[in-house]
Amino acid sequence: MSLSAVSCLLKPNQLTANLSEAMFISSERAIERQPFVGHERAKEALEFGLSMEAIGFNVFAMGDHGTGRQTLIKQMLNEVAGEQTTPSEWCYINNFDDNHAPYRLYVSPGDGKQLLARINTFIDELMALFPEIFDNPGYQRQKAAIDREFNQKYDEAIGTVEQTALSHSVVLHEEGGEIGFSPLVDGKPVNDKEFANLSEEKRTEFYKILAALETLLSEQLIELPLWKRESSNKLRKLKFETADHSIRPLIKELEHEFASNIGVLKYLSKLKEHAVDTVLEVLADESAENTNDKDNRKLLVEHFLPNLLVSRKPDEGAPVVYEQNPTFQNLFGHIDFSTFQGATYTSYRQIRPGALHKANGGYLILDADKLLNQPLVWSRLKLALKTQKLAIETPYSEMGASATVTLQPQKIPLNVKVILLGSSDVYYMLQEYDQEFTELFRVLADFDRHIDNNHASLKAYGNLIRRRAKQNDYPEVLDEAIVELVRYALRRAEHQHKISANIVQINDLLDEAVYCWRKQTLESTLTAEFVKLALAAKQRRTGRLSETWLSEIKERQVLINTEGQNVGKVNGLTVLEIGDSVFGTPARITATVYAGSNGVTDIEREVDLGKSIHSKGVLLLTGYLGHKYGQEFPVSISANIAIEQSYGHIDGDSASMAELCVLISAITQLPIEQSIAITGSINQHGEVQSVGGVNEKIEGFYRLCKDKGLTGKQGVIIPRTNVINLMLEQDVIDAVKEGKFAIYAVDCIDQALEILMATPAGEINRTGRYPRKSIHGLALEKLNKFADILEGSEE
């Protein structure tokens, strides 16, 4: 092994984070009182946003799903809201003058249900009073007096006509409410037959008398409608005064009970103006037929009972509401409709509250992506926050004529702090294209994707895991199990010094470990073994694709060698991510060169399989060749580079170091060790840069080598800057300890070349030349020959 290979070889303790069980020893009290871990910047922003009372200081909580945004925000909101004054309750009441425009009504916290109970009692009292109150002797005497007065006038008028008729031998009679006249013959009234037998002279005389009596009757009863109207008015007034005299004390009692609540007193003053008319119409309508107490009570409820939108307890503090489905109705409320005998109707009693009503005076949490997916909701929310008014309206009504008559309830004052949960893409999109968003959401709470791996954070992280286990009645989680769970969190973060903030993934693994524990009930505690079993089960569930890929390599369907040497061939490392399945796999990269001036051709790009970042990595090779070898003569080369047996799109520049190595191998004709795979990105100066998925790439090649048989010569080359990202599985670390597998970390391309080709890269001497047998010396010599060939052909 060369000196370069020895210096780049990583030790087993560099392949994962150093964790010990002693880091996670904790007490019950610490577990119970453990606050949320990390996100200090977001906490500061939240504290500022929640403290600002000015309009527009709403909060956008930016971060990935599962990083604990919602948990932290609810935790902070509950602490802040619990110390605040409980907001007023809001009701809608009947507008007796215009039923389509209900009035709003505010009451003190806790008084809403009390008010409803008292109004229900008030309605019951009215039902008990009416219409029986009109059976009172006093009322009946006054009613009889009014009736006597009318009857007296009527009788006097009829008496005058009757006296006149008798003086002319005519008798007056009433039948079925009609007045008629009959002639008297010998003191007796005659019937029609007898009247027909009278002489013509007698009949003519009677007709004259009858006409005169009809005229007299009309003159005497000309004021009859006036008498009736006066009598009806007196009866109506009597009924109103009797009802008012009975209802007023009930309302006075209500006013006394709610004397400290100005809103209720305003409502009772409106109720007082219309209560008597409504009661007389509903309960004392003598013309109504087929009515019963149930229907009458329902009518009174529809007129008098307030519609309490949201009830609150006096000491509960400000509300905290999380609306998971922010549709128009769920957010702003809506108006229900009912049908009766084919007709559609509604009333103030059918107004339903939304999340903004429930959160009014407090805090409302919404998911930004769900909010933006709802038509009209985003624009109406901004309008409500700007105007500080909450309206209940029918969505899309302005887009077409509505077939039903709806309500226009009075707007309710809105005082709410909105916290939007969303990704960075949503935040920057809104900031770029929506000026109102910038005005209304001035506070950004930026949640970290990772938490620093220090002693305090590790211990707090372990306490969070234990607290969840306790809440779910899981078995005791031993320190060794916490170590494995935290190791998984570090693996998810791909960093030895940073923990993944996505606590949901860790919780899922804990749940799966408990499932494995329940299948083997011999243990009373949750040990590390169950966590490892859960991880193995997870990998098996999602491992079909990786096993299929390795099987194809084993069957030589995909050509990958893990032994021997080849010119112009190298094993690169790739990561495939398909749904939940993420795994690393080697890919053969080949290069051919010949004299020419076409430069380096990326076959993947030429056939539209290489995306922009990958194509950029290949183009950098030309820059490196020119900088390294073209100082004294023009570099003239034609080369083709391809990732073999690749039939899908390729992106990323993590293969650029491998591509440069295989290109130099093709130029120098030095063979590359096939037992070593390589990954890394380079710049034009040959410096090696970090890549992603380094753990999966190493493990993917290790699995292939293990399947074919470990020889002790196999290994992987990675950028040295990726060492901090190593969180390898234990079997890989054990293989490195036993000398069966090697992991090299390089800083520059020269180190990688020396490991792959077992030849010194060479350093330029004072004369500006590389040693002849070095890699760069051989490359320079070959490129010089290509240049001579091209210059000769031009001559």
C-alpha positions in Angstrom: 0.0 0.0 0.0 1.4 3.4 -1.0 2.1 6.2 1.5 -0.7 8.2 0.1 -3.2 5.3 0.6 -2.0 4.9 4.2 -2.3 8.6 5.0 -5.9 8.6 3.5 -7.1 5.5 5.3 -9.8 6.1 7.8 -9.8 4.5 11.2 -12.9 2.7 12.6 -13.6 5.5 15.2 -13.9 8.0 12.4 -16.8 6.1 10.7 -19.5 7.0 13.2 -20.4 9.4 16.0 -19.0 8.6 19.5 -22.0 7.9 21.7 -22.1 6.3 25.1 -24.9 5.2 27.4 -23.7 7.5 30.1 -24.8 10.5 28.0 -28.4 9.6 28.3 -28.8 8.8 32.0 -31.7 11.0 33.3 -34.3 11.4 36.0 -38.1 11.2 36.0 -38.3 14.9 36.8 -36.0 15.9 34.0 -38.1 13.8 31.6 -41.4 15.4 32.7 -40.0 18.9 32.5 -38.0 18.6 29.4 -38.7 21.5 27.1 -38.5 21.3 23.3 -34.9 20.8 22.0 -33.1 23.2 19.7 -34.6 25.8 17.3 -33.4 28.7 19.3 -33.6 31.1 16.4 -37.3 30.1 15.8 -38.1 30.5 19.5 -36.8 34.0 19.5 -38.8 34.9 16.5 -41.9 33.4 18.0 -41.5 35.2 21.2 -41.2 38.5 19.3 -44.1 37.8 17.0 -46.4 36.7 19.8 -45.6 39.8 21.8 -46.2 42.3 19.1 -49.7 43.7 19.2 -49.6 45.8 16.1 -51.4 44.8 13.0 -49.3 42.7 10.5 -47.0 40.9 12.9 -48.4 37.5 12.1 -45.9 34.6 12.0 -44.8 32.3 9.2 -43.2 29.2 10.7 -40.8 27.9 8.0 -39.5 24.4 8.2 -39.8 20.8 7.0 -42.6 18.6 8.1 -41.8 16.6 11.3 -39.3 19.0 12.7 -41.5 19.8 15.6 -42.8 23.2 14.4 -46.4 22.5 15.4 -45.4 21.0 18.8 -43.1 23.9 19.7 -45.6 26.5 18.6 -48.5 24.9 20.5 -46.3 24.6 23.6 -45.3 28.3 23.4 -48.8 29.4 22.5 -50.4 27.5 25.4 -47.9 29.2 27.8 -48.6 32.6 26.4 -52.4 32.2 26.0 -52.9 30.8 29.5 -51.7 34.1 31.0 -53.9 36.3 28.8 -57.4 37.6 29.4 -60.2 35.4 28.1 -61.9 37.2 25.1 -65.5 38.0 24.9 -68.1 35.6 23.6 -70.0 36.5 20.4 -73.6 35.8 19.5 -76.0 36.7 16.7 -79.4 38.0 17.7 -82.6 38.7 15.7 -82.9 42.0 13.9 -86.7 42.5 14.4 -86.7 45.3 11.8 -84.8 43.4 9.1 -84.5 39.7 9.6 -81.9 39.4 6.8 -79.3 41.5 8.7 -78.8 39.9 12.2 -77.1 41.9 14.8 -73.9 40.9 16.6 -73.8 40.7 20.4 -70.9 40.3 22.7 -71.1 38.9 26.2 -68.5 38.4 29.0 -66.7 35.0 29.0 -69.0 32.4 30.5 -72.1 34.5 30.3 -73.2 33.1 27.0 -74.6 29.8 28.2 -76.1 31.6 31.2 -77.9 34.0 28.9 -79.2 31.2 26.8 -80.5 29.4 29.8 -82.3 32.5 31.1 -83.8 33.3 27.7 -85.1 29.7 27.5 -86.6 30.2 31.0 -88.1 33.5 29.8 -89.7 31.7 26.8 -91.1 29.0 29.2 -92.5 31.7 31.4 -94.2 33.3 28.3 -95.6 29.9 27.4 -97.1 29.6 30.9 -98.6 33.1 30.8 -100.2 33.1 27.4 -102.9 32.9 26.3 -104.2 32.0 29.8 -103.5 35.6 31.0 -106.5 36.8 29.0 -108.8 34.6 31.1 -108.1 37.0 34.0 -111.4 38.5 35.4 -110.1 42.0 35.2 -109.2 41.6 31.5 -112.6 40.0 30.8 -114.5 42.8 32.5 -112.6 45.5 30.5 -113.2 43.4 27.3 -116.9 43.1 28.2 -117.2 46.8 28.8 -115.7 47.5 25.3 -118.1 45.0 23.8 -121.1 46.5 25.7 -120.2 50.0 24.5 -120.2 48.8 20.9 -123.4 46.8 21.4 -125.1 49.7 23.1 -124.5 52.0 20.1 -125.7 49.2 17.8 -128.8 48.5 19.8 -129.7 52.2 20.0 -129.5 52.5 16.2 -131.5 49.4 15.6 -134.1 50.5 18.2 -134.8 53.7 16.3 -135.3 51.9 13.1 -137.5 49.3 14.8 -139.8 52.0 16.4 -140.2 53.7 13.0 -141.0 50.3 11.3 -143.7 49.4 13.9 -145.3 52.8 13.5 -145.8 51.8 9.8 -147.0 48.3 10.6 -143.6 46.7 9.7 -141.7 44.5 11.9 -137.8 44.3 12.0 -136.0 41.0 12.4 -132.4 39.8 12.4 -131.4 36.4 11.0 -127.8 35.1 10.3 -126.4 38.6 10.9 -128.7 40.2 8.3 -131.6 42.6 9.0 -135.0 42.2 7.3 -138.5 43.7 7.3 -141.9 42.0 7.2 -145.4 43.8 6.9 -147.9 43.3 9.7 -151.5 42.2 8.9 -153.8 42.1 11.8 -150.7 42.4 14.1 -149.0 39.4 12.6 -146.1 39.3 10.1 -147.0 37.7 6.8 -145.0 35.2 4.8 -144.2 35.4 1.1 -147.4 33.5 0.1 -149.6 35.7 2.2 -147.8 38.8 0.9 -148.5 37.7 -2.7 -152.2 37.4 -1.9 -152.4 41.1 -0.8 -153.8 43.6 -3.1 -151.6 45.5 -5.5 -152.2 48.7 -3.6 -151.0 47.2 -0.3 -147.9 45.7 -1.8 -147.0 49.0 -3.4 -147.5 50.8 -0.2 -145.2 48.3 1.6 -142.5 48.7 -0.9 -142.5 52.4 -0.4 -142.3 52.0 3.4 -139.5 49.3 3.0 -137.4 51.7 0.9 -137.8 54.4 3.5 -136.8 52.0 6.3 -133.8 50.8 4.4 -132.7 54.4 4.0 -133.2 55.0 7.7 -131.3 51.9 8.6 -128.3 53.0 6.5 -128.4 56.4 8.1 -128.5 54.9 11.6 -125.6 52.4 10.9 -123.4 54.6 8.8 -120.9 54.9 11.7 -120.9 51.1 12.3 -117.4 50.6 10.8 -116.1 53.4 12.9 -117.6 51.8 16.0 -116.1 48.5 15.1 -112.6 50.0 14.5 -112.8 51.9 17.7 -113.8 48.7 19.5 -111.0 46.7 17.8 -108.5 49.4 18.7 -109.6 49.4 22.3 -109.4 45.6 22.4 -106.0 45.6 20.8 -104.7 48.2 23.2 -106.2 46.3 26.1 -104.5 43.1 25.0 -101.2 44.9 24.4 -101.3 46.6 27.8 -102.3 43.3 29.5 -99.4 41.5 27.7 -96.9 44.3 28.3 -97.9 44.5 32.0 -97.1 40.7 32.2 -93.9 40.7 30.1 -92.2 43.8 31.4 -91.4 42.4 34.9 -89.8 39.3 33.3 -87.5 41.5 31.2 -86.8 43.7 34.2 -85.6 40.6 36.0 -83.3 39.7 33.1 -81.9 43.3 33.1 -81.2 43.1 36.8 -79.4 39.7 36.4 -77.2 41.0 33.5 -76.8 44.6 34.8 -73.0 44.4 34.5 -73.0 43.3 30.8 -73.6 46.2 28.5 -74.0 44.0 25.5 -76.8 42.0 27.0 -78.5 45.1 28.2 -78.5 46.4 24.6 -80.0 43.1 23.5 -82.7 43.2 26.2 -83.7 46.8 25.2 -84.3 45.6 21.6 -86.1 42.6 23.0 -88.4 44.8 25.1 -89.5 46.8 22.0 -90.7 43.7 20.1 -91.5 41.1 22.7 -95.2 42.0 23.2 -95.9 42.1 19.4 -94.2 38.8 18.9 -95.9 37.1 21.8 -99.3 38.3 20.7 -98.7 37.2 17.2 -97.5 33.7 18.2 -99.3 32.9 21.4 -102.4 35.0 21.3 -103.4 34.8 17.7 -107.1 33.6 17.9 -107.2 33.1 14.1 -104.4 30.5 14.1 -105.5 26.9 13.7 -103.8 23.6 14.4 -101.1 25.1 16.5 -99.5 23.4 19.5 -97.2 24.3 22.3 -94.2 22.7 20.6 -94.6 24.7 17.4 -95.3 27.9 19.4 -92.1 27.5 21.5 -90.0 26.8 18.4 -91.3 30.1 16.9 -90.4 32.0 20.1 -86.9 30.4 20.1 -86.5 31.6 16.5 -87.3 35.1 17.5 -85.7 35.5 20.9 -82.9 33.0 21.7 -79.4 34.3 20.8 -77.2 32.2 18.6 -74.0 31.7 20.7 -71.2 31.1 18.3 -68.4 30.1 20.7 -68.6 29.6 24.4 -65.6 30.2 26.7 -64.7 29.6 30.3 -63.9 32.7 32.3 -60.4 31.6 33.3 -59.3 29.6 30.3 -57.2 32.4 28.8 -56.9 33.2 25.1 -57.9 30.4 22.6 -55.4 28.4 20.6 -56.9 26.8 17.5 -55.3 24.6 14.8 -57.5 24.2 11.7 -56.4 21.2 9.8 -58.7 21.7 6.8 -59.0 25.5 6.2 -61.9 25.5 3.7 -63.9 28.7 3.3 -66.7 27.4 5.6 -64.3 25.9 8.2 -62.4 29.1 8.4 -65.0 31.9 8.1 -68.2 30.1 9.2 -71.3 29.6 7.1 -75.1 29.9 7.0 -77.2 26.8 7.0 -80.4 26.5 5.0 -83.5 24.4 5.7 -86.5 23.5 3.6 -90.1 23.5 4.6 -92.8 22.4 2.2 -90.4 22.8 -0.7 -89.3 26.3 0.3 -85.8 27.2 1.4 -85.3 29.4 4.4 -82.7 30.5 6.9 -82.3 32.7 10.0 -79.8 34.1 12.4 -80.1 30.9 14.4 -78.5 29.0 11.5 -75.3 30.9 11.4 -72.4 28.6 12.1 -68.9 29.7 13.4 -65.6 29.0 11.7 -62.0 28.7 13.0 -61.6 32.5 13.1 -64.6 32.8 15.4 -63.1 30.2 17.7 -59.7 31.7 17.7 -60.9 35.4 17.9 -59.0 37.0 20.7 -56.2 34.4 20.5 -54.2 32.4 18.1 -54.9 30.5 14.9 -52.5 27.9 13.4 -52.9 27.0 9.7 -51.0 25.0 7.1 -49.9 27.3 4.3 -50.0 24.7 1.5 -53.6 23.6 2.4 -54.7 27.3 2.7 -53.3 28.2 -0.7 -55.0 25.2 -2.3 -58.5 26.6 -1.4 -59.9 29.1 -3.9 -60.8 32.5 -2.4 -59.7 31.5 1.1 -56.3 33.2 1.0 -57.6 36.5 -0.4 -60.4 36.6 2.1 -58.1 35.8 5.0 -55.8 38.7 4.1 -58.8 41.0 3.8 -60.0 39.9 7.3 -56.6 40.5 8.8 -56.2 43.9 7.2 -59.7 45.2 8.1 -59.8 43.5 11.5 -63.4 42.5 10.6 -64.9 39.0 10.3 -67.8 38.6 7.9 -69.9 35.6 7.3 -70.8 35.3 3.7 -71.6 32.8 1.0 -68.5 32.0 -1.1 -68.6 32.4 -4.8 -71.9 34.3 -4.6 -70.5 37.1 -6.7 -69.7 34.6 -9.5 -73.3 33.9 -10.2 -76.9 34.7 -9.3 -78.0 32.8 -6.2 -81.4 31.1 -6.2 -81.8 31.6 -2.4 -82.1 34.6 -0.2 -79.3 34.6 2.3 -78.3 36.7 5.3 -75.9 39.6 5.8 -74.9 39.3 9.4 -73.2 42.3 11.1 -69.4 42.0 10.9 -67.6 40.9 14.1 -64.4 42.7 15.2 -61.4 40.4 14.7 -58.4 40.3 16.9 -56.4 37.1 16.1 -52.7 36.2 15.6 -52.2 33.8 12.7 -49.3 31.4 12.5 -48.8 29.8 9.1 -46.9 26.5 8.9 -45.1 26.1 5.5 -42.0 25.2 3.6 -39.3 27.5 2.5 -40.6 27.2 -1.1 -44.0 28.5 -0.1 -42.5 31.3 2.0 -40.2 32.7 -0.7 -42.9 32.3 -3.4 -45.4 34.3 -1.4 -42.7 36.9 -0.5 -41.8 37.3 -4.2 -45.3 37.4 -5.7 -47.7 38.7 -2.9 -47.0 42.1 -1.5 -49.8 41.8 1.1 -48.2 38.7 2.5 -45.1 40.7 3.4 -47.3 43.3 5.1 -49.3 40.8 7.1 -46.7 38.2 8.0 -43.7 40.2 9.1 -42.2 37.6 11.4 -40.3 34.6 10.1 -39.7 31.8 12.5 -37.1 29.7 10.7 -37.0 26.1 12.1 -33.7 24.3 11.7 -33.5 20.9 9.9 -30.8 19.8 12.4 -30.0 20.2 16.1 -26.4 20.6 17.3 -24.9 17.4 18.7 -23.7 18.6 22.1 -24.1 16.9 25.5 -27.1 19.0 26.5 -28.9 18.5 23.2 -28.3 14.7 23.2 -29.6 14.4 26.8 -32.7 16.5 26.0 -33.3 14.5 22.8 -33.2 11.3 24.8 -35.6 12.8 27.4 -38.0 13.6 24.6 -37.9 10.0 23.4 -38.5 8.7 27.0 -41.3 11.1 27.6 -43.2 9.9 24.5 -42.6 6.3 25.6 -44.1 7.2 29.0 -47.1 9.0 27.4 -47.9 5.9 25.3 -47.4 3.4 28.1 -44.4 1.9 26.4 -41.9 -0.2 28.4 -38.9 1.4 30.0 -36.5 2.5 27.3 -32.9 1.6 28.4 -30.0 3.9 27.8 -28.6 1.5 25.2 -31.8 1.8 23.2 -31.7 5.6 23.4 -28.1 5.4 21.9 -29.4 3.5 18.9 -32.3 5.8 18.4 -30.1 8.9 18.6 -27.6 7.2 16.2 -30.4 6.8 13.8 -31.2 10.5 14.1 -27.6 11.3 13.4 -27.8 9.0 10.4 -30.9 10.8 9.1 -29.0 14.1 9.4 -26.0 12.6 7.6 -23.8 14.3 10.2 -21.8 13.2 13.2 -22.3 16.5 14.9 -25.9 17.3 14.0 -29.1 15.5 14.9 -32.1 15.3 12.6 -34.8 17.6 13.8 -37.4 15.3 12.2 -38.5 13.8 15.5 -41.4 12.0 13.7 -39.0 9.6 12.0 -37.4 8.7 15.4 -40.9 8.3 17.0 -41.8 5.9 14.1 -38.7 3.8 14.8 -39.5 3.8 18.5 -43.1 2.6 17.7 -41.7 -0.2 15.5 -39.2 -1.2 18.2 -42.1 -1.5 20.7 -43.9 -3.7 18.1 -40.8 -6.0 18.0 -40.7 -6.0 21.8 -44.4 -7.1 22.1 -43.7 -10.0 19.8 -41.0 -11.2 22.2 -42.4 -10.6 25.7 -39.5 -12.2 27.6 -37.9 -8.8 28.2 -39.4 -6.3 30.5 -37.5 -3.3 29.1 -36.8 -2.0 25.6 -33.2 -2.8 24.8 -31.0 -1.8 21.9 -31.7 -5.2 20.3 -35.3 -4.3 19.6 -34.3 -1.0 17.9 -31.9 -2.9 15.7 -34.6 -5.4 14.9 -36.9 -2.6 13.9 -34.3 -1.1 11.7 -33.6 -4.4 10.0 -37.3 -4.9 9.5 -37.7 -1.5 8.0 -34.7 -2.1 5.6 -36.2 -5.4 4.6 -39.6 -3.9 3.8 -38.1 -1.3 1.5 -35.1 -3.4 0.3 -36.5 -5.2 -2.7 -35.1 -2.8 -5.3 -31.6 -2.8 -3.8 -31.6 -6.6 -3.5 -32.8 -6.8 -7.2 -30.0 -4.5 -8.3 -27.3 -6.5 -6.4 -28.7 -9.7 -7.8 -28.4 -8.4 -11.4 -24.7 -7.5 -10.7 -24.1 -10.9 -9.3 -25.7 -12.5 -12.4 -23.6 -10.3 -14.6 -26.7 -8.6 -16.0 -25.0 -5.4 -14.9 -21.2 -5.4 -15.4 -19.4 -4.4 -12.2 -16.0 -5.9 -11.1 -14.8 -5.9 -7.5 -11.4 -7.5 -8.3 -8.7 -7.0 -10.9 -7.5 -4.0 -12.9 -8.8 -2.3 -16.0 -7.8 0.7 -18.1 -10.4 3.3 -18.7 -12.9 1.7 -16.3 -13.8 2.7 -12.7 -16.5 1.9 -10.2 -18.4 5.1 -9.4 -21.0 5.3 -6.6 -24.5 6.4 -7.0 -27.6 6.8 -4.8 -31.0 5.7 -6.0 -34.0 7.2 -4.2 -37.3 5.7 -5.2 -40.2 6.5 -2.8 -39.2 5.4 0.7 -36.4 3.2 -0.7 -32.9 4.9 -0.6 -29.9 2.8 -1.4 -26.4 3.1 -2.9 -25.1 1.1 -5.8 -21.9 1.1 -7.9 -22.0 2.1 -11.5 -19.3 1.4 -14.1 -17.9 4.6 -15.6 -15.8 4.2 -18.8 -13.7 6.5 -20.9 -12.0 6.3 -24.3 -9.5 8.8 -25.8 -8.0 9.4 -29.1 -6.2 12.1 -31.0 -8.5 14.9 -32.0 -9.8 18.3 -31.0 -13.4 17.5 -30.0 -12.7 17.8 -26.3 -14.4 15.7 -23.7 -17.8 14.4 -24.8 -20.4 13.5 -22.2 -22.4 10.7 -23.8 -25.2 11.1 -21.2 -25.7 14.7 -22.2 -25.6 14.0 -25.8 -28.5 11.6 -25.5 -30.4 13.9 -23.1 -30.0 11.6 -20.1 -27.5 13.8 -18.3 -29.1 16.8 -16.5 -27.5 20.2 -16.0 -25.5 19.6 -12.8 -24.0 16.3 -14.1 -23.1 18.0 -17.4 -21.4 20.8 -15.5 -19.3 18.3 -13.6 -18.1 16.8 -16.9 -17.3 20.2 -18.4 -15.1 20.9 -15.4 -12.8 18.1 -16.6 -11.8 20.1 -19.6 -10.9 23.0 -17.4 -8.8 20.8 -15.2 -7.0 19.2 -18.2 -6.2 22.6 -19.7 -5.0 24.0 -16.4 -2.9 21.0 -15.5 -1.4 20.1 -18.8 -1.9 22.9 -21.3 0.6 25.4 -20.0 3.2 24.8 -22.8 1.1 23.4 -25.6 -2.5 23.3 -26.5 -4.4 20.3 -25.1 -5.9 18.5 -28.1 -8.0 15.5 -27.2 -11.1 13.7 -28.2 -12.6 11.7 -25.3 -15.9 10.0 -24.6 -17.2 9.4 -21.1 -20.2 7.3 -20.2 -21.9 5.8 -17.2 -22.5 2.3 -18.5 -25.9 0.5 -18.4 -27.6 3.6 -17.3 -31.0 4.1 -18.9 -32.5 6.9 -16.8 -31.8 10.5 -16.1 -28.6 11.3 -14.2 -28.0 14.4 -12.2 -25.5 15.6 -9.6 -21.7 16.1 -9.9 -20.7 13.3 -7.4 -19.3 11.3 -10.3 -16.9 14.0 -11.5 -13.9 12.7 -9.6 -14.5 9.2 -10.8 -14.8 10.6 -14.4 -11.6 12.5 -14.2 -9.7 9.4 -12.8 -11.1 7.2 -15.6 -10.2 9.8 -18.2 -6.6 10.0 -16.9 -6.4 6.2 -16.9 -7.5 6.2 -20.5 -4.9 8.8 -21.4 -2.0 7.2 -19.5 -3.1 3.6 -20.1 -2.5 3.0 -16.4 -5.0 0.4 -15.1 -7.4 1.2 -12.3 -8.0 -1.1 -9.3 -11.5 -2.4 -9.7 -11.8 -3.4 -6.1 -12.0 0.3 -5.1 -15.0 2.4 -5.8 -15.0 6.2 -5.8 -17.3 9.1 -5.2 -16.7 12.9 -5.0 -16.9 16.1 -6.8 -14.0 18.2 -8.0 -13.3 21.7 -9.2 -11.1 22.9 -12.0 -8.0 22.9 -9.7 -8.5 19.2 -8.8 -9.7 19.9 -5.2 -12.2 17.3 -4.0 -15.6 18.5 -2.8 -18.4 17.0 -0.6 -21.2 14.9 -2.0 -24.5 13.6 -0.7 -25.6 10.1 0.3 -22.1 9.1 1.3 -23.3 6.5 3.8 -25.6 4.8 1.4 -22.9 4.8 -1.3 -20.3 3.1 0.9 -22.7 0.6 2.2 -24.0 -0.2 -1.3 -20.5 -1.1 -2.5 -19.7 -3.0 0.7 -22.8 -5.1 0.3 -21.8 -6.0 -3.2 -18.2 -6.9 -2.2 -19.5 -8.9 0.8 -21.9 -10.8 -1.6 -19.0 -11.6 -4.0 -16.5 -12.2 -1.2 -14.4 -9.8 0.8 -10.7 -10.0 -0.2 -9.2 -7.3 2.1 -8.3 -5.1 -0.9 -11.7 -3.7 -1.5 -12.7 -0.2 -0.4 -14.1 3.2 -1.2 -12.6 6.6 -1.8 -14.6 9.6 -0.5 -13.9 13.3 -0.1 -12.2 14.1 3.2 -14.9 16.8 3.9 -17.4 14.0 3.9 -15.8 12.2 6.9 -18.0 14.3 9.3 -21.1 12.8 7.5 -20.2 9.2 8.2 -22.7 7.3 10.2 -22.1 3.8 8.9 -23.8 0.6 10.0 -22.0 -1.6 12.4 -21.2 -4.4 10.0 -19.2 -2.0 7.8 -17.3 -0.6 10.8 -16.5 -4.2 11.9 -15.2 -5.0 8.4 -12.9 -2.0 8.5 -11.7 -3.0 12.0 -10.8 -6.5 10.7 -9.0 -5.1 7.7 -11.5 -6.6 5.2 -12.7 -3.3 3.8 -11.1 0.1 3.6 -12.4 3.7 3.4 -10.1 6.4 2.1 -10.7 10.1 2.5 -8.9 12.3 0.0 -8.4 16.1 -0.4 -7.3 16.3 -4.0 -7.4 14.3 -7.2 -3.8 13.3 -6.9 -4.4 11.2 -3.8 -7.3 9.4 -5.5 -5.2 8.7 -8.6 -2.4 7.2 -6.5 -4.8 4.9 -4.6 -6.6 3.7 -7.7 -3.5 3.3 -10.0 -0.8 2.4 -7.3 1.5 4.9 -9.0 2.8 8.2 -7.7 0.9 11.2 -9.1 4.1 13.2 -9.4 5.0 16.7 -8.4 6.3 19.3 -10.8 10.0 20.1 -10.5 12.0 23.3 -10.9 12.2 22.8 -14.6 8.4 22.6 -14.9 8.3 18.9 -15.6 6.8 15.9 -13.9 8.7 12.7 -13.2 8.5 10.5 -16.3 7.0 7.5 -14.7 4.5 9.5 -12.7 0.8 9.7 -13.6 1.0 13.3 -14.6 4.2 12.7 -16.5 2.6 10.0 -18.5 -0.5 12.1 -19.1 1.6 15.0 -20.3 3.6 12.8 -22.6 0.5 11.3 -24.2 -1.2 14.6 -24.6 2.0 16.1 -26.2 1.9 13.2 -28.7 -1.7 14.0 -29.5 -0.8 17.6 -30.1 2.1 16.6 -32.4 -0.2 14.3 -34.4 -2.7 17.1 -34.9 -0.1 19.7 -35.8 1.4 17.2 -38.3 -1.9 16.5 -39.9 -2.5 20.3 -40.3 0.9 20.7 -42.1 
